[in-house]
Structure formats: C-alpha cells, structure tokens
Amino acid sequence: MALRIVIDLLIAIGLFFALAGTKGIIKMPDTFCRMQASTCISTLGVLCTAIGAVLYAILIMGSIGTAIKVGLIALLILLTNPIGSHSIAKGAYKAGIRPEKEMSVDDYGRDFE
C-alpha cells in the first residue's frame, strides 16, 4: 500500500512539472525563455513519471521488459531534450530572433561572427 502511494506521488509530481512547463510556455515573454521552460521542466516531469512507471512495472506488474523500455525512453529524453533545445535556440538566434532584454554576454553572437 505504501509503495503504491510513492508511485502515485511520483506520477503526480511528473504531472505537476508538465503543467508548470505548459504554463511557462504560455507566460514567458520570448522564444528563448519559452524553450527553457519547455526543456527543463518537461524533462523533469517526464523523468518523475518514468521513475513511477518503472517502479509500477517492476514491483506491481512484475514486468522487467516494460520497465527496461520505460527506462530507455527516459534515458533518451534525458539525452536528447537538452541537445535539441540548444540546436533550436542556435537556429532561432541565427534566424534573427533575439531576447526581449539585451544580453550582457552574447555567446551565440560570438559563434556566428
């Protein structure tokens, strides 16, 4: 019974982070802030949900195969989400999209000069 509460709590935490990321995408002022909200918070939400799903698959369902698949999906999201976000940010910067506030350090500009 206590194990099921922990699993449900992890999934609820994942849901909370996913909803917070969605609200961040809607509320943030520019492209780069929106990408930060969508990448960091959604990655955290997926990882919490995946940990809950792995625990559920192993301890309640007894399915190691399902747990491995969910773990691999979480690992791929953990590896590809930051890389994809960085690539999109560089592409947006190269296309001429700039943050609302002036940057004190312009690392992307240095890369394209």
DRENVO-804317 format. One line per 5 residues: number of its first residue (from 1); their letters; for each residue x, y, z of N, C-alpha, C, CB. Coordinates in nm, 3 decimals. Glycine has a CB too. Layout:
<domis>
NUM = A = X,Y,Z,X,Y,Z,X,Y,Z,X,Y,Z  ...
</domis>
This chain:
<domis>
1 = MALRI = 0.082,-0.120,0.000,0.000,0.000,0.000,0.086,0.126,0.000,-0.093,0.000,0.120  0.190,0.129,0.082,0.277,0.247,0.088,0.355,0.263,-0.042,0.375,0.237,0.206  0.388,0.152,-0.105,0.459,0.156,-0.232,0.372,0.220,-0.340,0.503,0.015,-0.274  0.246,0.185,-0.342,0.153,0.242,-0.440,0.138,0.393,-0.420,0.015,0.174,-0.430  0.144,0.438,-0.297,0.136,0.582,-0.269,0.259,0.653,-0.323,0.122,0.608,-0.116
6 = VIDLL = 0.377,0.593,-0.309,0.500,0.653,-0.362,0.494,0.660,-0.514,0.624,0.571,-0.317  0.448,0.553,-0.577,0.437,0.552,-0.723,0.338,0.660,-0.770,0.391,0.413,-0.774  0.223,0.667,-0.706,0.125,0.770,-0.742,0.177,0.911,-0.718,-0.005,0.749,-0.664  0.255,0.927,-0.613,0.313,1.058,-0.583,0.415,1.099,-0.690,0.381,1.055,-0.445  0.498,1.005,-0.736,0.593,1.034,-0.843,0.522,1.073,-0.972,0.684,0.914,-0.868
11 = IAIGL = 0.417,1.003,-1.004,0.342,1.036,-1.125,0.273,1.172,-1.110,0.238,0.927,-1.156  0.223,1.202,-0.992,0.161,1.333,-0.968,0.264,1.446,-0.976,0.092,1.334,-0.830  0.385,1.421,-0.926,0.492,1.522,-0.937,0.526,1.544,-1.083,0.618,1.478,-0.858  0.534,1.436,-1.161,0.559,1.449,-1.305,0.451,1.529,-1.375,0.570,1.313,-1.368  0.326,1.505,-1.336,0.215,1.582,-1.393,0.225,1.729,-1.356,0.082,1.524,-1.345
16 = FFALA = 0.262,1.757,-1.231,0.278,1.896,-1.188,0.384,1.968,-1.271,0.314,1.902,-1.039  0.499,1.905,-1.292,0.605,1.968,-1.370,0.564,1.985,-1.516,0.733,1.886,-1.361  0.492,1.891,-1.571,0.444,1.905,-1.708,0.348,2.022,-1.720,0.377,1.775,-1.756  0.258,2.037,-1.624,0.166,2.150,-1.627,0.237,2.283,-1.604,0.057,2.131,-1.522  0.338,2.283,-1.516,0.415,2.405,-1.493,0.491,2.445,-1.619,0.513,2.386,-1.376
21 = GTKGI = 0.544,2.346,-1.691,0.612,2.376,-1.817,0.518,2.432,-1.921,0.678,2.250,-1.872  0.396,2.380,-1.926,0.296,2.432,-2.019,0.260,2.575,-1.985,0.170,2.344,-2.019  0.241,2.604,-1.857,0.211,2.741,-1.815,0.329,2.833,-1.847,0.177,2.746,-1.664  0.452,2.783,-1.829,0.570,2.863,-1.861,0.579,2.897,-2.009,0.694,2.789,-1.819  0.543,2.802,-2.094,0.544,2.828,-2.238,0.444,2.939,-2.273,0.511,2.699,-2.318
26 = IKMPD = 0.331,2.938,-2.208,0.228,3.039,-2.237,0.268,3.176,-2.181,0.093,2.995,-2.178  0.327,3.180,-2.062,0.353,3.306,-1.992,0.486,3.374,-2.027,0.349,3.283,-1.845  0.586,3.298,-2.071,0.718,3.357,-2.093,0.718,3.457,-2.208,0.821,3.247,-2.120  0.803,3.561,-2.198,0.796,3.671,-2.294,0.858,3.644,-2.431,0.860,3.788,-2.236  0.963,3.563,-2.440,1.028,3.547,-2.570,1.061,3.400,-2.597,1.156,3.631,-2.576
31 = TFCRM = 1.114,3.375,-2.715,1.141,3.239,-2.761,1.237,3.165,-2.670,1.197,3.243,-2.900  1.342,3.230,-2.628,1.446,3.162,-2.550,1.396,3.125,-2.410,1.570,3.251,-2.540  1.317,3.211,-2.351,1.257,3.177,-2.220,1.157,3.063,-2.234,1.188,3.301,-2.159  1.081,3.063,-2.342,0.985,2.956,-2.364,1.055,2.822,-2.383,0.898,2.987,-2.485  1.167,2.824,-2.453,1.240,2.699,-2.473,1.298,2.648,-2.342,1.352,2.718,-2.575
36 = QASTC = 1.341,2.738,-2.256,1.393,2.696,-2.125,1.282,2.629,-2.045,1.452,2.816,-2.048  1.164,2.688,-2.048,1.052,2.630,-1.973,1.013,2.494,-2.031,0.931,2.724,-1.976  1.010,2.485,-2.162,0.966,2.359,-2.223,1.069,2.249,-2.206,0.937,2.380,-2.370  1.196,2.284,-2.203,1.300,2.181,-2.195,1.324,2.134,-2.052,1.430,2.234,-2.253  1.356,2.224,-1.965,1.394,2.184,-1.828,1.277,2.124,-1.751,1.448,2.304,-1.752
41 = ISTLG = 1.165,2.189,-1.753,1.054,2.145,-1.671,0.989,2.020,-1.730,0.951,2.256,-1.657  0.978,2.013,-1.861,0.917,1.893,-1.918,1.008,1.772,-1.902,0.884,1.915,-2.066  1.139,1.793,-1.907,1.231,1.682,-1.883,1.214,1.631,-1.741,1.377,1.725,-1.909  1.204,1.720,-1.645,1.184,1.680,-1.506,1.051,1.606,-1.491,1.188,1.802,-1.414  0.947,1.654,-1.556,0.817,1.589,-1.548,0.818,1.449,-1.605,0.713,1.672,-1.619
46 = VLCTA = 0.882,1.433,-1.720,0.890,1.301,-1.782,0.972,1.206,-1.697,0.950,1.311,-1.923  1.081,1.254,-1.639,1.165,1.167,-1.558,1.092,1.120,-1.431,1.294,1.239,-1.520  1.022,1.209,-1.365,0.946,1.166,-1.246,0.839,1.065,-1.283,0.880,1.288,-1.176  0.769,1.090,-1.392,0.667,0.997,-1.437,0.729,0.864,-1.477,0.590,1.056,-1.555  0.844,0.867,-1.543,0.911,0.743,-1.584,0.959,0.663,-1.463,1.030,0.775,-1.676
51 = IGAVL = 1.010,0.730,-1.362,1.053,0.658,-1.241,0.932,0.590,-1.176,1.121,0.755,-1.140  0.820,0.660,-1.170,0.698,0.599,-1.117,0.652,0.482,-1.202,0.587,0.703,-1.109  0.662,0.495,-1.335,0.621,0.386,-1.424,0.714,0.265,-1.412,0.618,0.436,-1.568  0.844,0.289,-1.397,0.939,0.179,-1.380,0.910,0.105,-1.250,1.085,0.230,-1.382  0.888,0.178,-1.143,0.855,0.114,-1.016,0.724,0.035,-1.026,0.844,0.219,-0.904
56 = YAILI = 0.627,0.091,-1.093,0.500,0.021,-1.112,0.519,-0.107,-1.192,0.398,0.113,-1.181  0.596,-0.097,-1.301,0.617,-0.214,-1.387,0.691,-0.325,-1.314,0.696,-0.174,-1.512  0.791,-0.290,-1.236,0.870,-0.393,-1.169,0.796,-0.448,-1.048,1.005,-0.336,-1.125  0.751,-0.362,-0.960,0.701,-0.406,-0.831,0.554,-0.450,-0.830,0.719,-0.298,-0.731  0.473,-0.392,-0.916,0.331,-0.426,-0.913,0.295,-0.520,-1.029,0.245,-0.299,-0.920
61 = MGSIG = 0.340,-0.487,-1.150,0.310,-0.573,-1.265,0.404,-0.693,-1.272,0.318,-0.493,-1.394  0.526,-0.676,-1.226,0.624,-0.784,-1.235,0.683,-0.799,-1.375,0.562,-0.913,-1.194  0.685,-0.691,-1.451,0.731,-0.695,-1.589,0.864,-0.619,-1.602,0.625,-0.636,-1.685  0.972,-0.693,-1.608,1.104,-0.632,-1.624,1.118,-0.571,-1.764,1.215,-0.735,-1.599  1.060,-0.637,-1.864,1.069,-0.587,-2.002,1.008,-0.448,-2.017,1.001,-0.683,-2.097
66 = TAIKV = 0.892,-0.429,-1.958,0.827,-0.298,-1.963,0.910,-0.194,-1.890,0.686,-0.305,-1.901  0.967,-0.231,-1.777,1.050,-0.138,-1.701,1.173,-0.096,-1.781,1.093,-0.201,-1.567  1.234,-0.189,-1.852,1.351,-0.157,-1.934,1.313,-0.061,-2.046,1.415,-0.285,-1.991  1.200,-0.086,-2.110,1.155,0.002,-2.219,1.129,0.144,-2.169,1.028,-0.054,-2.285  1.061,0.156,-2.056,1.032,0.288,-1.999,1.163,0.356,-1.958,0.936,0.276,-1.876
71 = GLIAL = 1.254,0.280,-1.899,1.385,0.336,-1.861,1.464,0.386,-1.981,1.466,0.233,-1.787  1.460,0.311,-2.091,1.530,0.355,-2.213,1.466,0.481,-2.271,1.530,0.244,-2.317  1.335,0.489,-2.268,1.267,0.610,-2.316,1.308,0.731,-2.231,1.113,0.592,-2.313  1.312,0.713,-2.099,1.352,0.822,-2.011,1.497,0.863,-2.037,1.335,0.782,-1.863  1.583,0.765,-2.059,1.724,0.795,-2.088,1.738,0.873,-2.219,1.806,0.666,-2.096
76 = LILLT = 1.664,0.832,-2.322,1.669,0.903,-2.449,1.618,1.047,-2.436,1.588,0.829,-2.555  1.512,1.066,-2.361,1.461,1.202,-2.339,1.564,1.285,-2.263,1.327,1.198,-2.261  1.625,1.225,-2.163,1.727,1.296,-2.085,1.846,1.336,-2.170,1.774,1.208,-1.969  1.882,1.255,-2.267,1.997,1.286,-2.353,1.962,1.379,-2.468,2.055,1.158,-2.408  1.846,1.363,-2.528,1.815,1.439,-2.649,1.746,1.573,-2.625,1.731,1.358,-2.737
81 = NPIGS = 1.672,1.588,-2.518,1.598,1.712,-2.494,1.689,1.834,-2.483,1.514,1.698,-2.368  1.795,1.832,-2.402,1.883,1.950,-2.396,1.956,1.978,-2.528,1.985,1.931,-2.286  1.996,1.873,-2.598,2.066,1.891,-2.725,1.973,1.954,-2.829,2.121,1.756,-2.777  1.850,1.903,-2.836,1.753,1.959,-2.929,1.719,2.103,-2.897,1.627,1.876,-2.930  1.704,2.134,-2.770,1.673,2.270,-2.729,1.786,2.366,-2.766,1.645,2.276,-2.579
86 = HSIAK = 1.908,2.323,-2.745,2.024,2.406,-2.780,2.029,2.430,-2.930,2.155,2.341,-2.732  2.001,2.328,-3.009,2.002,2.343,-3.154,1.893,2.438,-3.201,1.984,2.207,-3.221  1.775,2.427,-3.142,1.666,2.518,-3.179,1.700,2.662,-3.140,1.534,2.474,-3.111  1.761,2.681,-3.023,1.799,2.815,-2.979,1.903,2.876,-3.074,1.854,2.812,-2.835  2.001,2.797,-3.114,2.100,2.848,-3.208,2.038,2.882,-3.343,2.213,2.747,-3.227
91 = GAYKA = 1.946,2.798,-3.388,1.877,2.826,-3.514,1.792,2.952,-3.506,1.789,2.708,-3.553  1.724,2.971,-3.394,1.643,3.092,-3.376,1.732,3.216,-3.374,1.560,3.083,-3.246  1.845,3.206,-3.306,1.937,3.320,-3.299,1.991,3.352,-3.438,2.053,3.292,-3.201  2.027,3.249,-3.512,2.081,3.269,-3.647,1.976,3.328,-3.741,2.134,3.136,-3.704  1.848,3.296,-3.716,1.740,3.350,-3.798,1.706,3.494,-3.762,1.616,3.264,-3.783
96 = GIRPE = 1.769,3.548,-3.659,1.747,3.688,-3.624,1.657,3.711,-3.505,1.692,3.759,-3.740  1.612,3.607,-3.440,1.528,3.623,-3.322,1.618,3.652,-3.203,1.441,3.494,-3.296  1.587,3.759,-3.130,1.667,3.799,-3.015,1.581,3.805,-2.890,1.734,3.936,-3.041  1.642,3.789,-2.772,1.566,3.802,-2.647,1.513,3.943,-2.630,1.654,3.764,-2.526  1.405,3.957,-2.550,1.346,4.088,-2.524,1.446,4.182,-2.457,1.222,4.074,-2.437
101 = KEMSV = 1.512,4.132,-2.351,1.610,4.213,-2.281,1.747,4.196,-2.349,1.617,4.173,-2.131  1.824,4.302,-2.345,1.958,4.293,-2.404,2.046,4.203,-2.319,2.021,4.433,-2.419  2.122,4.117,-2.387,2.207,4.022,-2.315,2.338,4.089,-2.275,2.235,3.896,-2.401  2.386,4.061,-2.155,2.515,4.116,-2.113,2.630,4.036,-2.174,2.527,4.115,-1.959  2.609,3.908,-2.197,2.708,3.823,-2.263,2.637,3.754,-2.378,2.773,3.718,-2.163
106 = DDYGR = 2.689,3.772,-2.499,2.626,3.718,-2.618,2.712,3.603,-2.673,2.608,3.829,-2.726  2.697,3.485,-2.613,2.776,3.370,-2.657,2.736,3.321,-2.796,2.761,3.258,-2.559  2.608,3.327,-2.828,2.565,3.284,-2.962,2.620,3.377,-3.067,2.411,3.278,-2.972  2.618,3.508,-3.042,2.672,3.603,-3.139,2.818,3.578,-3.167,2.653,3.745,-3.088  2.892,3.539,-3.065,3.034,3.506,-3.082,3.051,3.387,-3.174,3.099,3.477,-2.946
111 = DFE = 2.959,3.292,-3.169,2.970,3.172,-3.253,2.945,3.202,-3.400,2.872,3.068,-3.206  2.866,3.304,-3.430,2.829,3.331,-3.568,2.911,3.441,-3.634,2.687,3.366,-3.575  3.004,3.500,-3.562,3.086,3.606,-3.620,3.203,3.551,-3.696,3.136,3.700,-3.513
</domis>
